Amino acid sequence: MPTHTMRAVRLHEHGGPEVLRYDEVPIPEPGPGEVLVRVHAVGINPPDWYLRGGLTRMPGETESTVSLPVIPGTDMSGVVEAVAPDVDGLAVGDEVFGLLRFPSFNGSTYAEYVAAPAPDLARKPAGIDHVHAAGAPMAGLTAWQFLIDVGHDHPSPFQKAQHRPTALDAGTTVLINGAAGGVGHFGLQLAKWKGAHVIAVASGAHESFLSELGADQFIDYTKSRPEELVHDVDLVLDTVGGPDSKRFLRTLKRGGAQFPVLPGDFDEEEAAKLGVTVSSAQVRSNGAQLAELGRLLNAGTVRVAIDSTFALADARAAHERAARGHIQGKIVLTVA
C-alpha cells in the first residue's frame, strides 16, 4: 500500500476555472467503513463548479461544511488499494465506481487516491472502461432516483412531500428537456427501458445522438417551443430548470407530473388548476442502486455518452468546456 503523497486538484480560493490547482498532497487513510481507491477516472458534475464558484452549503444545510483548500469531485471509477478491517464484500484489486458522500462537498475525487465509504460503491461493470464508469454515478443515480426508485426516505430540501416516481410503461409518454446532457441521456434510456414513449428536447446538433439512444420524437428548442407542439404528456423530466421550467406544465395531461431536476419557479395555483403535480428529489449516494444501473450498463441496455476527456492536471480546461454548455453526455478526467 502506498505511504506517501499523491497529485490532486484543489481549490485554495473560489472563482473561475483558473483557481483549480494541481497540488501534491498526502494520500488519505481509509477510516472505518471505507476503502482506499486508486482512481482511474473522475466524472465532473455541476456541484463541482458550484463549489469552485463559492457555493459551500448544500441545499437544506444551515452552515458550510467546506474548509479551504478542498479537493472537489464526487464521481470516480478505480481499483481498491486497501480495505478497512470492518468492510466486507470488497477486496484489494476490485474495480469499483461510485458517487461519494453526496449530498456534501466531501467527495474529494479529483485525486489519484480517495478514501471511499464502502456503501457508496458498486463493482465496475466489466463491459465498460473506467472512463465510462466514472461518467455514470451522479447523473445515472439522479435519473434513477427521479424516475425509477428514490431508494431512501430522507426529506428533500426542496419540498415537504416525499418524491414518488411515476410508473413508466408502454402507455406512458415522457418528455425530457435537456435530453442530451448527463442526467437527460440517462433519463431517456431508463424511460425507454421501461417501455415509455420518449420525446427528447435539445438543440438540433444532438438529434441523431438522441435518436440513436431511442428517442421516439425530437424537438429542437432553438426552432420550436415544445409547449406549443406537445400535449397530454404523462411526465416531464426537466434537467435544465430555471424560470422557464414552468412552461412545460402546459404539456401535461391532468394527473401528469413534472420533475424538475434543478429548482424552478412554479405557481402552486397554476399546477392545481391544471391538475398536475410538481415533484423533486435530491440525489443521494447509493451503491446498491448503482449496482442495478451497472447491470444495465454491462448489458448495453444503457450506455454512458462521453462528451470529452481531460487529464486530471487539465481540470481547468474541463471546467472551461463545461462552461461552454451544449454538453453531449459526460465530461471525464483521466488519472494516469
N, C-alpha and C positions, 0 to 999 in steps of 0.2 A: 504494500500500500504506500502511496506517495506520502512524504512527510514534509514537503517544503512549500513552495509557492506556485501560483498559477497566474494566468492572464485573465483579466475580467474587464468588462466595460462598466465604468462607474460615473455617477453624477456627483460632482462636488458643488454644483450650483444649478439652479433652474434656468431654463432658457431654450434656445433653438437647438437644432441637431449638433451645432458646434460644441455644446457643453458635454457631449459624450466623450469620456476619456478612457483610453486603453491602458490600464494600470497593471502593476504586479502586486498581488495580494496573497495572504495566507490561504491555503486550501482549507475549507471548512471541515469540522469534525462532525460526523453524524451523531445526533443525540438519540435519546430513547425513541423508538418507533420509526427511526429514519434509516435510510441507506445513503451511501455516498455514490453519486453517479458521475462517471466520466462523460461529459456532454459531447455529443457529436453534431447536433444541430439545435437551433433555437427558433421558435416561431415568434414573430413580433406581432403585437396587438395594440389596439387603441389605448388601453391603460398605460402602456409603456411611454407613449408620447404625452399622455395626460400628466404622468408623474414628472417627466422631463420638463414639462411646461410649468409645473408648480402646484399641481393638484396632489396633496399629500394626505387627504382624508377620503376614505371610501364612503359612498352613499350610506347613510344610516349611522356613521360613526360621529361622535361628538368632538373628537380631537384627533390630531395627526399621530400616526404611529411611525412616521418616517424620520430618520435622522441621517443627515449627510455626513460623509459620502455614502451613497447607496448603489447597489447593483440592481438594475431593473430586470424585468422579464418574468414570465410565468410558465411559458411553454417550452418543453425540451424533449429530446429523444437522445438516449445514450446507453451506456453499459454500466451495470452495477460493479463498483470497485470495492466496496466494503459494506458490511451489514451490521447494524446494532444487534446486541445479543437477544433483545426481546422481539425481533422481527422474524416472523415465519413466512414461508411461501416465496421468498426471494433469496437468491444466492449470487455470489460473485460470478460475473460473466453473463448474467441475464441481460438481455436487451429490453429496455423499458421506455415508455413515454408517459408524459403526464402534464397536467395543469397544476402547478404547485401553489399551495396556500392561498387559494383565491376564494372569497374576496379579501385581498390585502395587497400591499405593495412589497411583501416579503418573499417573493418567489426566487429572486436572485439568480435567474437562469442565464444572463448574459456573461457566461464564465466557462472556463474549461472544466470545472467541477462544481457540483451543487449537492448540498445535503437535502434530501427529499423525503417528506413524510411517506411512508410505505402505502398508506391508504389512498394517496393521490395518484399512485402509479398503476399502470397496466403493462402487460407484456407487449412489446412492439410487435405488430403483425409481421410475420416472416416474409410476407409477399410484397412489402414495401420497404423502401430505404429510410434512413434516419431523417433525411430532408423532408420527405412527405409525411412521416410520422410526426415530426416537430410542428408541421403546419396544422395538425388536426385538433389538439386538445381544447383550447378555449373556444374556437369557432364551432367545432363539432359538438362540444358539450352544450354550448349556447343553443344551437339548433335543436339538439336532443331534448334539453330541459324545457324549451318553449313548446316543442311540437309533439314529443313522444312521452316523456315522463319527467316530472320535476325531480324526483329522486330524493327529496328532503322536505322537512316541514319548517324550515327557517322562514320567518316572516320576511317578506320583501320590503326593502326600504321605500319602494315606490308606491305601495298600496297596502290596504289593510287585509283584503281578501287573499286567500291562497290562490296562486295561479293554477288553473286547470287546463291542460291541453285539450284541443278539440279532437274528437275521434276522426281519424282520417281513413277513408276507404275509396272505392271506385265511384261512389256517389258524391264525393266531396270536391269542390273547386277551391283551390288555394291560389291567391295572388301573392307573389313575393317581390317586394320593392327593394332594389339594390341586390338583385339576384346573382350578380357576377362576383360580389365580394366574398370575404371569408365565410361569414355566417350565412349569407344568401345562397351560395352554391352548395353548402351542406344542407340547408333547409329544402332547397329544390329536390335534391337527391333523396332525402329522407321522406318527403311527401310522395315522390314517385314510388319509392319502396313500398309505401303503404297503399299504393294504387290510386292516389288522387290525381285529378286533372290540374296541371300547374300552368299559371300564367306568369311569365317572367318579365319584370320591368327593369330595364337597364339602358345604357346608351347603345347606339347601333353597332359600335365596334365589337360588342360582346354577343351579337345574335347567334353566330354559328357555334360559338363555345357553349352557350346555354341550350341550344338545340341538341348538341351532342350529349349534354347531361340529361336530356329527356324532357325539356320544356315543351308543352303542348301548344303554347301560344307565346308570342314575343311582342312586347310593346316598347318602342324606342321613345323614352320620355322626352328626348330633345325635339321630337316631331309631333307627338300626340300627348294628350292628357289622359292618363288611364281612367280617371273617374268619369270621363265623357264616353269612353269606349266600353267599359265593363260594368256589369250589374249582376246582382244575385249571386255574389261570391259568398262562400261559407266562411272563409278565413283569409285575413290579410296578415302576412308576416312582413312588417316594415323594419328593415335593417338600417334605414337611413335616418329616420327621426327628424326632429326639428319642427318648426312651426307649421310646415306644410303637411305633416303627417295626418292631420285630421281630415284632409280632403278624401282619404281612402274610405272613410266611414260611409260615403255615398255609394261605394261599390258593393257594399254588403247587403245580403238579404236579411229580413227580420229574423232574429235568432242567431245571426252571424257574430263573428268576433274579430277584433283587430288586436294583434300582438305587437306592440312597439318594442323593439329591442333597446332603443335609446329613448329616454323620457321625451314625450311630446306634449303639446299643448292641446288638451281635449276639453270640450264642453260637455259636462255630465248631462245637462238638459237635452242637448242635441242627441247624444247617444241614446238616452232614454226614449226620446221621441221616435228615433229610428228603430228602436227595439234591438239594439246591438250592444255588445259587451266590449270594453277595452281592458286588456289584462297584460301584465308584465311580470317578469321574474328577474332574479339576479343569479347569474350563473355561479355555481359553486364547484370546487374540485370534487371529483368523484371517480375513483379508479375503477369501480365496478361497472359504471356506465361506459367508461372509456373502453373497457374490455369488450362490451357489447358492440360499440362502434367499431372497435378493432376487428371484430369478426366480419363485419360488413366491408371494411377496408381490405381485409385479406381475400375476401371472395370476389372483390372487384365490383360489388353492388354499389358502393360509394367510393369515390376517389377524391384525392386532395389535389386541387389545381395549384401549381406554383407559379406565381407572378414573376418572381425574380429571387435570386440568391446573392448574398454578400458575405464575405469573410467577417468573422467576429470583429476583427480590427477595423472593419469598414462599417460599423454600426451607424455612423453618421450618415453615410451615403444611403443606407437602408431607410433611415428615418426621412431623409430628403425625398426618396422615392415614394414613401407613404404619403408625404405632404402633397405630392402632385396629384394624388387621387386616381380615380378610374382603375382601381386595382382589380386584377382578374385572379381570384383565389388568394393565395397567401405569399407574404414576403418572409424569407427564412435566412437566418445567419448560419453559416457553416463554421465548425470549430475544427481546426487542424489537429 
